[in-house]
Each structure stands twice: as C-alpha cells, then as structure tokens.
Amino acid sequence: MKKVTKYIVSKRIIILAILSALTYLATSHFGISLWYILLFGMVTGAIFGKVFCRWVCPMGFIMELLMGRNSQHSSMYQYHKVGCPIAWVTGLLNKRSLFKIKINQETCLHCGKCDQECYISTLEPTSFSLYKPDKLKSGDSYSCSKCLKCVAACPNGSLKYKI
C-alpha cells in the first residue's frame, strides 16, 4: 500500500492536470453549471476532505505551475483560495470528512520527514505538526489540501490516509 500511495502522490501533478482540464472543459465547452462543480467539491470534501484544490481544480493547477518546486512560494498557494467557495466549504469539512490523515504514534520514528513535506507545517511550524502531540494536526487544518506528500514521505508507513 505504501508503494501505491508513493506512486500516486508522485503522479499527482499529472492527475491534477488531467482532472483540472476535464473540469475546465465541463464548464466551458459542455456548459456544466459551476453550481454542479461546487456540489461535486462539497461531496468530495465531505468524503475525502479538501482534495479538490490539489487534485481537481484548474486554478490549483495554475498555482502549482506558478509556484513550481520552490517552497519559498508555497505561501502563495493559500492566497488564490480566498475567493473560492469550494475551498471555503471543503476547508470547513476537512475536520469532519470520512477520510483523514492518521498517525500511528507507536510506530512513528519522530523523524519529522512528514512535517518537512507538509506545506502547512513548513508555513506555521510553531502551530502545526503531523507527529508532535502538543501541536495542531496539519491534516485537520482548514488549509490542508490533502496533497498527501506527508504520507508518501513517512519512511515506515506510520502515516496513513484512511477512514
């Protein structure tokens, strides 16, 4: 399962490109109402958390292209969400979604690799952590878009994305 997760996360930008193109085509060429896209985002948000931004959204894809791999620009990713109702709703649903990023504290090595990959933990290290019990969990944060880099980075599989 760890290899599958790592593989999917490594291909996330390709998945995002395809799904965002399909979302764009659905609204522009096929006339699918943005209300249906919002409804789709809400349903996926209730089930999976805030996945729409990093896995489906055309604007999310553009932001990732603009940011590149430079972590210095990762704070920019937060700003494009300000005007997006899907980001608002799915952010609120993040804590209550069926799927969550969970940690097994017994097997956790406390190596910090998950926090190094998590853009929430790197932006606000004094407040958020995936493995430190005294901090807020990044995966439950309003801003977490479930990119799952943290899960893929965990060397022994202590982090999982599951029900």
N, C-alpha and C positions, 0 to 999 in steps of 0.2 A: 504494500500500500504506500509506503514511503517513497518508493521509486516512481509510482504513478503520480503522486502529489508533486514531487520534484519536477517530473516531466511536464505536467500540465502547467505548473507555475512558470517553468522556463519558456513555455509557448504562449503565455498569457497575452503578450502584446499582439501576437498573430490572431489569437482568438478575439481579442478586443477589436482589431482591425476589421475582421470579418463581420462580427456581430454589430459593430457600430455602422458599417456600410449598409448592412441589412436594415438597421433601424432608420438610417437616413433615407434609404430607398422606400421603406414602408410609409414614411411621412411625405416625402417629396414626390415620388412617382406614382405611388398607389393610393395616395390620399387618405391614409390611415390617420385618424384624428390623434392629436397629441394627448387627448384625454385617455385614449386607449393605451398609449405609451406610459402615461402616468399610472394608470391602473396596473399595467404589467409591472412597472417598477415597484408599486406598493405590494403586489402579491409576492414578487421575488424577495422584497425586503422583509416581509413577514416570515418567509420561509428561511431564506439564506442570510439575511442581514443586508447591509449596504453593499451589495455586489454590483449593482447597476453601474456605478461610476467607473469602476476599474475593469469591468468585464463586458459592458454593452454600450455605454454612452459614446456617441460621436464626439461630443465636446471633451469627454475624458480622454479619448484617443488623441485629439489635437493637443491637449495639455501635456500628455505624455511625450508626444513628439517634440513639443517646445522645451520641455524640461530635460529631455534626454536622460542620460545616466548620471547627471550631475546632481548630487544630493544637496548642493548649495541652493538649487532652485526648487527643492521639494516643497517648500512652504508655499510656493505659487499654486500648487495643486489645490490647496484649501480655498483659494480666493475665487476660482471660477464657479464653485458650488454655491456661492452666496445667492445667486438669482435662480437657482434650480429647485423647483418644488419637489422633484423626485429625490434630490439629495436631502432636502428637509425631512420628508416623510420617512425615507429609509434610514436616515440618521437616527430619528426617534425610535424606529423599530429595531435598531441594532441590538439593544439590550434584551429585547423580548423575542427575537427571532428564534426559530426552531434550531437552526444550526449555529454553533458557536465555536470559537477557538478556545480549546480547553487544554489545561496543562496537568500532567501527572507529576505532582511535586515529589513523589517517591523516586521517580526515575530521572528527574531533572538534574543535570550536571551543574546548573547555575553558571554556565559558561558565558551567557549574555549574547550569544550569536543571534538569538531571536530579536532582542532589542536593537542590535546593530542593523538588522534588516528592516525593522519596523519604522516607517516614516513618522508615526505618531510618537513613538518612544524617542526617536532622534530629535524631533522638534521640541518636545517637552520632557526631557529626561528626569526632571525633578518630580514630575507628577505621574508619569505613566511607565509601566513595565509589564511585560508578559509573564515574568517569572518571580519578581520580587513581591512577597505577600503584603508588604506595607504600602504598596503603590496601587493606583487605579489600573485596572486591566485595559491595555490598549485595544484589545479585540472587542471590548464592550463600549468603547468610546463612540460618541456621536460621529466623529470624523473617520473612524476606521472603515475603509472601503473593501476590506477582505481581499487584498491582493495575494495573501497567503504566503508571502515571502518568508515570514517568520516561521511558518510550519515547515516549509521546504528547507530552511536553514538549520533547524534543530538536528544536531548530529545523531541523537539516539531515538528520535521519534516521540519525545515527551509531549510535544505539542501536536494536537490533532484538531481538525475541523470536522465536527460531528454533531449529531443530535444530542 
